[in-house]
Amino acid sequence: MTDADNSKITPIAPLDSASRTLDAEIAGLEKLKASLSEDFVASVEMLAGVRGRIIISGMGKSGHIGRKIAATLASTGTPAQFVHPGEASHGDLGMITAQDIVLGLSWSGETPELGNLLAYVKRFKIPLIGITSNPNSALGEAATVCLTLPKAEEACPYGLAPTTSTTMQLAMGDALAVALLQRRGFTNMDFKSFHPGGKLGAGLMILNDIMHKADMLPLCEGSMLMSEALMIMTGKGFGCLGVINMQGDLTGIITDGDLRRHMGTDLLDKTAEDIMTKSPKTVSDNMLAAEALAVMNDNKIQSLFICEGSKPIGLIHLHDLLRAGVG
């Protein structure tokens, strides 16, 4: 482009530019959704049946998208690895085995650097899924199954920078990963195994990992006088007290709010059963920490007793969840 051409470019406000970009990419995604076919189903079945790993390869911007797809697959229970097509020609083809499936990305389907990889998978009869806009390209023709991306306008005003095209590639990768995890029955507890760190990992902890147990629980029988019950409640330091019957079943809870509602000269002469709120909210020890936080927020409470049946086995406080990084 010459300086004279540049001088003719009409300036556009940043927000207008952003809207135009998003409109173009949304239009591309709508076309992609409409283009889905039985080839997608066949691809999912192929990937679900892989005995080795899914090898993703692509050059340039397609390579960057390929790395993200590999990371998404791996984090959702499908072993995956990115192999750079240039490095593949210099020994990294040895990373690909007959037990694997290759997922190749190229918008044109004619990326020269993929040539040796395509020859390798053909030679060793390794299944290949191609993601390209041209099913008649080298990649499309070599693929066992070709996922054809629809032609769409790039968000780049000159139609040069990969924008809409890479968004569609990424979306196709996400669609494959999600379909695979659902096909395999991948659960949130499986997800926890691959995401132990950070806020996500904290939210995937179960209450049994962080709850207070055994002698730490603030419990008393319903017949206990409040003069004694308050000593237990104060000593445990949770701002609440669980009330149990003679069989050890949780029948009620006493909180600071209950004490304020019954404040009077005869408070200490009453029993815990007189003061308690009956049928308190309880949860199980295999509940996710993030779900427990939602229960607390919905019910405007700061503590939850964890029960096995009707027997209290643990206690979780809002501060415990916050310290663990949940919320």
matplotlib code that plots the C-alpha trace (Angstrom):
import matplotlib.pyplot as plt

x = [0.0, 1.4, 1.5, -1.1, -3.4, -2.8, -3.9, -7.3, -8.1, -11.1, -10.5, -13.0, -13.8, -12.5, -15.9, -17.3, -14.2, -14.8, -18.5, -17.6, -15.0, -17.4, -20.2, -17.9, -16.8, -20.3, -21.4, -18.6, -19.7, -23.3, -22.1, -20.0, -23.0, -25.1, -22.4, -22.2, -22.8, -22.3, -18.6, -18.5, -20.2, -17.7, -14.8, -16.1, -16.4, -12.9, -11.4, -13.4, -11.9, -8.3, -6.0, -3.1, -3.2, -4.7, -1.8, -2.7, -0.6, -0.8, 1.4, 1.3, -2.0, -3.5, -0.6, -1.5, -5.1, -3.9, -2.0, -5.1, -7.2, -4.6, -4.7, -8.5, -8.6, -6.0, -7.8, -11.0, -9.7, -8.5, -4.7, -3.5, -0.2, 0.7, 3.4, 4.9, 4.8, 8.2, 9.8, 8.0, 10.1, 13.2, 12.6, 9.4, 7.4, 8.7, 6.3, 3.4, 2.5, 0.2, -2.1, -2.7, -5.0, -3.8, -5.9, -4.5, -5.4, -4.9, -7.3, -6.1, -5.3, -2.2, 0.3, 3.7, 5.0, 2.3, 3.5, 5.8, 3.3, 0.6, 2.9, 3.9, 0.3, -0.6, 2.5, 1.7, -2.1, -2.6, -6.2, -6.3, -9.0, -8.6, -10.0, -9.8, -11.9, -10.9, -11.9, -10.2, -6.9, -3.9, -5.1, -8.7, -7.9, -5.5, -7.9, -9.9, -12.6, -12.6, -14.3, -14.9, -15.0, -17.4, -16.0, -16.5, -15.3, -12.2, -12.8, -9.5, -10.7, -8.2, -9.1, -5.5, -5.0, -6.6, -9.4, -12.8, -11.0, -9.1, -12.2, -14.0, -11.0, -11.0, -14.8, -14.6, -11.9, -14.0, -17.0, -15.0, -13.6, -17.0, -18.7, -15.9, -16.1, -19.9, -19.4, -17.1, -19.2, -16.5, -17.7, -16.8, -15.0, -12.9, -12.3, -11.0, -8.2, -6.8, -7.3, -6.0, -4.6, -6.0, -9.5, -10.9, -9.2, -10.5, -14.1, -13.7, -12.7, -15.2, -16.3, -14.7, -11.3, -11.7, -14.5, -14.0, -14.5, -14.8, -13.9, -13.9, -17.6, -19.7, -22.4, -24.7, -27.8, -31.1, -31.6, -28.4, -28.9, -27.9, -25.5, -23.4, -24.2, -22.9, -19.5, -19.3, -20.5, -17.9, -15.1, -15.4, -15.4, -17.7, -20.5, -23.0, -23.9, -25.5, -28.2, -28.5, -30.8, -29.9, -29.4, -26.9, -29.2, -28.9, -32.3, -31.4, -28.8, -28.2, -26.6, -25.8, -29.2, -31.0, -29.3, -30.3, -33.9, -34.1, -32.0, -33.5, -32.8, -33.9, -31.7, -29.2, -32.0, -33.5, -32.4, -30.7, -33.9, -35.8, -33.5, -32.6, -33.8, -35.3, -34.4, -31.3, -29.9, -27.4, -25.3, -23.2, -19.5, -19.1, -20.6, -18.3, -17.0, -18.3, -21.8, -21.6, -20.8, -23.9, -26.0, -24.7, -25.4, -28.9, -29.9, -28.0, -26.1, -22.4, -22.1, -23.3, -23.3, -22.3, -24.3, -24.2, -27.9, -29.0, -25.7, -23.4, -19.9, -18.5, -18.9, -17.9, -17.8, -17.9, -14.4, -13.1, -14.3, -12.8, -9.4, -9.5, -9.9, -13.5, -15.6]
y = [0.0, 3.4, 6.6, 8.0, 5.0, 5.5, 9.1, 8.0, 5.9, 7.2, 7.5, 5.6, 6.1, 3.3, 2.2, 2.1, 0.1, -2.4, -2.8, -3.4, -6.0, -7.8, -7.7, -9.3, -12.1, -12.7, -13.0, -15.5, -17.6, -17.6, -19.0, -21.6, -22.7, -23.0, -25.0, -27.8, -31.2, -34.9, -34.4, -32.8, -35.9, -38.1, -36.1, -36.3, -40.1, -40.3, -38.2, -40.1, -43.4, -42.3, -44.6, -42.2, -38.4, -35.7, -34.0, -30.4, -28.6, -25.3, -22.5, -18.8, -17.6, -21.1, -22.4, -20.1, -21.2, -24.8, -24.4, -23.1, -26.0, -28.5, -26.8, -26.9, -30.6, -31.5, -29.6, -31.4, -34.9, -35.5, -36.0, -33.5, -32.0, -29.2, -30.1, -27.2, -28.1, -26.5, -28.5, -31.6, -31.6, -31.6, -34.6, -33.8, -36.1, -38.7, -37.3, -38.6, -42.3, -44.7, -44.5, -40.8, -38.6, -35.4, -32.2, -29.9, -26.2, -24.0, -21.4, -21.9, -25.6, -25.0, -24.1, -25.4, -26.2, -28.8, -30.7, -33.2, -33.7, -34.6, -37.1, -38.6, -39.3, -40.7, -43.0, -44.4, -44.4, -41.9, -40.5, -36.8, -34.2, -31.0, -27.6, -25.4, -23.2, -25.1, -28.8, -29.1, -28.0, -30.2, -30.4, -31.0, -33.8, -35.5, -35.4, -38.4, -36.0, -32.3, -29.7, -26.9, -23.4, -21.1, -18.1, -15.0, -11.4, -10.7, -8.0, -6.4, -3.6, -4.7, -8.4, -9.2, -9.8, -13.2, -12.2, -13.7, -16.7, -17.5, -16.8, -19.5, -21.9, -21.4, -21.8, -25.0, -26.3, -25.3, -27.1, -30.3, -30.1, -29.6, -32.3, -34.7, -34.0, -34.5, -37.6, -39.1, -38.1, -35.7, -34.3, -31.2, -33.6, -34.8, -31.1, -30.6, -33.1, -31.0, -27.6, -27.7, -24.2, -20.6, -19.5, -22.1, -24.9, -23.3, -23.3, -27.0, -28.1, -30.1, -29.2, -32.3, -30.8, -27.7, -28.2, -28.2, -31.6, -33.7, -31.8, -28.5, -28.6, -26.2, -28.6, -29.0, -30.9, -29.2, -29.5, -27.6, -24.2, -21.2, -20.3, -23.4, -23.3, -19.8, -21.0, -23.6, -21.1, -18.5, -21.0, -22.5, -19.1, -19.7, -17.4, -20.3, -23.4, -26.6, -28.2, -32.0, -34.5, -37.5, -39.6, -37.0, -35.6, -32.0, -30.4, -26.7, -23.9, -20.9, -17.9, -14.3, -13.3, -15.8, -14.4, -10.9, -11.9, -13.6, -11.1, -10.5, -11.1, -14.8, -15.7, -17.7, -19.7, -20.9, -24.1, -24.3, -25.8, -22.7, -20.4, -22.4, -22.0, -25.3, -27.3, -25.4, -25.4, -28.3, -29.6, -32.8, -33.1, -33.7, -30.4, -28.1, -25.1, -22.7, -24.3, -23.9, -20.2, -19.8, -21.5, -19.1, -16.1, -17.2, -17.8, -14.9, -17.0, -17.2, -20.9, -24.2, -27.5, -30.5, -33.6, -37.3, -38.1, -36.0, -36.3, -33.3, -34.2, -30.8, -27.0, -24.5, -20.7, -18.0, -16.9, -20.4, -20.2, -16.7, -17.8, -20.8, -18.3, -19.1, -16.1]
z = [0.0, -1.0, 1.1, -1.3, -0.5, 3.2, 2.9, 1.6, 4.7, 6.5, 10.2, 12.4, 16.1, 18.3, 19.5, 16.0, 14.9, 17.8, 16.9, 13.3, 14.3, 16.6, 14.0, 11.4, 13.8, 15.0, 11.3, 10.8, 13.8, 12.6, 9.2, 11.0, 13.1, 10.0, 8.2, 10.8, 9.3, 9.9, 9.4, 12.8, 14.3, 12.5, 13.9, 17.4, 17.2, 15.7, 18.5, 21.2, 20.0, 19.9, 21.8, 21.9, 21.8, 19.6, 17.7, 16.7, 14.1, 12.2, 11.1, 11.9, 13.5, 12.9, 15.0, 17.9, 17.7, 17.6, 20.8, 22.5, 21.2, 22.5, 25.9, 26.0, 25.0, 27.6, 30.4, 29.7, 29.8, 26.2, 26.0, 23.3, 22.1, 19.7, 17.2, 15.2, 11.4, 10.9, 13.7, 12.6, 9.4, 11.6, 13.8, 15.7, 13.4, 15.8, 18.4, 16.3, 16.7, 14.9, 18.0, 17.5, 15.5, 13.8, 13.7, 11.1, 10.8, 7.8, 6.4, 2.8, 3.3, 1.2, 4.0, 2.7, 6.1, 6.6, 3.5, 5.3, 8.0, 5.5, 3.8, 7.1, 8.3, 4.8, 4.9, 8.4, 7.9, 10.8, 10.9, 10.0, 10.6, 8.6, 9.6, 6.5, 4.3, 1.2, 1.1, -2.3, -0.9, 0.0, 3.6, 2.7, 0.2, 2.6, 5.5, 6.7, 7.6, 6.6, 8.7, 6.2, 7.5, 5.6, 3.7, 5.8, 5.8, 7.9, 10.5, 9.3, 7.0, 4.4, 4.6, 5.5, 9.2, 10.3, 12.6, 11.7, 10.3, 13.4, 15.6, 13.6, 14.0, 17.7, 18.0, 16.0, 18.4, 21.4, 19.9, 19.4, 23.0, 24.6, 22.5, 23.5, 27.2, 27.1, 24.9, 27.5, 30.6, 31.9, 35.2, 37.3, 39.7, 36.8, 35.9, 39.4, 38.9, 36.0, 37.7, 41.3, 41.3, 41.4, 41.9, 39.6, 41.6, 44.9, 43.6, 42.7, 46.2, 48.1, 51.6, 53.1, 52.1, 54.2, 56.7, 60.5, 62.0, 65.2, 68.5, 66.6, 66.1, 68.3, 69.5, 72.5, 73.5, 73.4, 77.2, 78.0, 79.8, 77.8, 80.6, 79.6, 75.9, 75.5, 76.9, 74.1, 71.5, 72.5, 73.0, 69.5, 67.8, 64.9, 65.9, 65.9, 67.9, 66.6, 68.8, 68.8, 70.4, 72.5, 69.3, 67.9, 65.2, 64.4, 65.3, 65.4, 65.3, 67.5, 65.9, 67.1, 65.6, 67.7, 70.8, 70.0, 69.4, 72.8, 74.7, 78.2, 81.9, 81.6, 78.6, 80.6, 82.3, 79.0, 77.3, 73.9, 72.5, 73.6, 71.7, 68.6, 65.0, 64.0, 60.9, 59.9, 56.4, 56.0, 53.1, 52.3, 52.6, 48.8, 47.8, 45.9, 47.9, 45.2, 45.6, 49.4, 48.9, 46.7, 49.4, 52.0, 49.8, 48.8, 52.4, 53.9, 56.4, 57.3, 58.5, 57.3, 59.1, 57.0, 57.8, 57.0, 57.1, 60.1, 62.0, 61.9, 60.8, 59.8, 59.8, 57.2, 57.8, 55.1, 56.2, 55.5, 51.9, 51.5, 52.9, 50.5, 47.6, 46.8, 45.8]

ax = plt.figure().add_subplot(projection="3d")
ax.plot(x, y, z, "-o")
ax.set_aspect("equal")
plt.show()
